[in-house]
Amino acid sequence: MDRLKLKYCAKLVCFLIMGLFGFKSACYAQMGFGLRLGGNISRADGHVFGGHRMGYQLGGDLIFPLNSKMDIQVEPTYNLTRIRVNENTASLSGGLSKGTRSLKYLNTPVYLKINFTGKFSILGGLDFNILLNDDAYKLNDGTAAFNSRTRIGYAFGLDLGSLYFRYRQFKKNNKIVDNWDAAIDQYQLGFKVRLF
């Protein structure tokens, strides 16, 4: 990962956090912080991509209460997304060889969280993500297979005590054969702990 990309990721996360800190003064109570760890199953859409593959995610929660029933929750996360590439384009100059690809993302979903009880909440919002290892995979002609620019998707989920479930969908722009956007669907399940 090059320095420019790391600086860009740091600026994006800092911008979101600073904006929410400014917003915090209007919030109902003190900000909260937690950690999360879990696994995911991902699949990319399109004829080039195949079955579901497993990965993992590791990150934190920044919780900004609005009132006793609603929060804004930001989840900066390192996410390893694995997708399967079929053999359809392996022989083309703009194609990619068959195999599983591990895509490393920094994703920062921003959710509106509705708390029904202390242990049951639903969440929904936007998911900002950037590919960190865009130079890891090359097409048969030597160019990078995946673009690194920031993408926006959507996500929703459930918090059940210390368990969480998330569904994310975002489009990953790739350069395989004809430069198209592949939607990546991801299901996450894991454990979380609130520190304060």
C-alpha positions in Angstrom: 0.0 0.0 0.0 1.5 3.3 -1.0 1.8 6.4 1.3 -0.7 8.5 -0.7 -3.4 5.9 -0.2 -2.6 5.5 3.6 -2.8 9.3 3.9 -6.1 9.4 2.1 -7.6 6.6 4.3 -6.4 8.5 7.4 -7.9 11.7 6.2 -11.3 10.0 5.4 -11.5 8.4 8.9 -10.4 11.6 10.6 -12.9 13.7 8.7 -15.8 11.4 9.7 -14.7 11.3 13.3 -14.2 15.0 13.5 -17.6 15.7 12.0 -19.2 13.4 14.5 -17.3 15.0 17.4 -18.6 18.3 16.3 -22.1 16.8 16.1 -21.6 15.2 19.5 -22.3 18.5 21.4 -25.9 18.2 20.3 -26.1 14.6 21.4 -28.1 13.2 24.3 -25.2 11.6 26.3 -21.6 10.7 26.3 -19.9 9.1 23.3 -19.3 5.3 23.5 -16.5 3.2 22.1 -16.3 -0.6 21.4 -14.4 -3.2 19.6 -15.6 -5.9 17.1 -14.2 -9.0 15.5 -16.0 -11.4 13.1 -16.1 -13.5 10.0 -17.7 -12.8 6.6 -18.9 -14.5 3.5 -18.7 -12.6 0.2 -19.7 -13.1 -3.4 -19.1 -10.8 -6.4 -21.8 -10.4 -9.0 -21.1 -11.2 -12.7 -20.1 -13.9 -15.1 -16.4 -13.5 -14.2 -17.0 -14.3 -10.5 -18.1 -17.4 -8.7 -19.1 -18.9 -5.4 -19.0 -17.6 -1.8 -15.7 -17.2 0.0 -14.9 -16.5 3.7 -13.0 -13.6 5.1 -12.9 -11.6 8.3 -13.2 -8.1 9.7 -11.7 -6.3 12.7 -12.6 -2.8 13.9 -14.3 -0.5 16.4 -17.5 1.3 17.2 -17.9 5.0 17.8 -21.4 5.5 19.3 -23.0 9.0 19.4 -26.3 8.8 21.3 -29.1 11.1 19.9 -31.7 10.1 22.5 -32.5 7.1 24.6 -33.7 5.1 21.5 -31.4 6.3 18.7 -27.7 6.5 18.1 -25.3 7.4 15.2 -22.8 4.5 15.1 -19.6 4.7 13.0 -17.6 1.4 12.6 -14.1 1.9 11.1 -13.1 -1.6 10.1 -10.3 -3.5 8.4 -12.1 -6.0 6.2 -10.6 -8.9 4.3 -13.0 -9.8 1.5 -12.3 -12.9 -0.6 -13.9 -13.4 -4.0 -13.7 -16.2 -6.5 -12.7 -15.5 -10.1 -13.9 -18.0 -12.7 -11.9 -19.2 -15.7 -14.1 -17.2 -18.2 -11.5 -14.6 -19.0 -8.3 -16.4 -18.2 -7.2 -16.6 -21.9 -8.1 -12.9 -22.8 -5.4 -10.2 -22.6 -7.7 -8.1 -20.3 -8.6 -11.1 -18.3 -7.7 -12.5 -15.0 -6.6 -16.0 -14.1 -8.9 -18.4 -12.2 -8.6 -18.4 -8.4 -9.6 -16.7 -5.1 -8.6 -13.1 -4.6 -8.2 -11.5 -1.2 -9.2 -7.8 -1.3 -8.2 -5.7 1.8 -10.5 -2.8 2.5 -10.8 0.0 5.0 -14.5 0.5 5.3 -16.3 3.0 7.5 -20.1 2.5 7.7 -22.1 5.3 9.3 -25.4 3.9 10.7 -28.5 5.2 12.2 -29.1 2.7 15.1 -32.5 2.2 16.7 -32.4 0.6 20.1 -35.5 -1.5 21.0 -34.0 -2.9 24.2 -30.6 -2.8 25.8 -29.7 -5.9 23.9 -31.6 -5.6 20.6 -31.0 -2.9 17.9 -31.3 -2.5 14.2 -29.0 -0.4 12.0 -28.9 1.0 8.5 -26.8 3.4 6.6 -24.0 4.2 4.1 -20.8 2.3 3.8 -17.7 4.2 2.7 -14.8 1.9 1.6 -11.4 2.0 -0.1 -9.4 -0.9 -1.4 -6.0 -1.0 0.2 -4.3 -3.6 -2.0 -5.3 -2.5 -5.5 -1.9 -3.3 -6.9 -1.9 -6.9 -5.6 -3.6 -8.5 -8.7 -2.7 -7.9 -12.3 -4.6 -8.7 -15.5 -2.9 -10.8 -18.2 -1.8 -7.6 -19.9 0.0 -6.4 -16.7 -2.4 -3.7 -15.6 -4.0 -3.6 -12.2 -7.2 -5.6 -12.0 -9.0 -3.5 -9.4 -9.4 0.3 -8.9 -8.8 1.8 -5.5 -10.9 4.9 -5.4 -13.4 5.4 -2.6 -16.7 3.6 -3.1 -20.0 4.1 -1.3 -22.4 1.3 -0.7 -25.1 0.5 1.9 -25.4 -1.7 4.9 -27.8 -2.8 7.5 -27.8 -5.1 10.4 -28.7 -6.3 13.9 -27.1 -6.1 17.3 -28.1 -8.9 19.7 -26.2 -8.4 22.9 -22.6 -9.1 22.2 -23.4 -10.7 18.8 -23.8 -8.7 15.6 -25.0 -9.4 12.1 -24.4 -7.1 9.1 -25.3 -7.2 5.4 -23.2 -4.9 3.1 -23.4 -4.3 -0.6 -21.0 -2.1 -2.5 -19.8 -1.9 -6.1 -16.1 -2.6 -6.8 -14.9 -1.2 -10.1 -12.6 -3.6 -11.8 -10.7 -3.5 -15.1 -11.4 -7.2 -16.1 -12.1 -7.3 -19.8 -14.6 -4.4 -20.1 -14.2 -2.1 -17.0 -17.5 -2.8 -15.2 -18.7 -2.5 -11.7 -19.2 -5.7 -9.8 -21.6 -5.6 -6.9 -20.1 -7.4 -3.9 -22.6 -8.9 -1.3 -21.2 -9.6 2.1 -22.7 -11.2 5.2 -20.9 -10.6 8.5 -21.3 -12.3 11.9 -19.2 -11.6 14.9 -18.7 -10.5 18.5 -18.5 -7.0 19.9 -17.8 -5.5 23.2 -18.5 -2.0 24.4 -15.7 -0.5 26.4 -17.4 2.7 27.5 
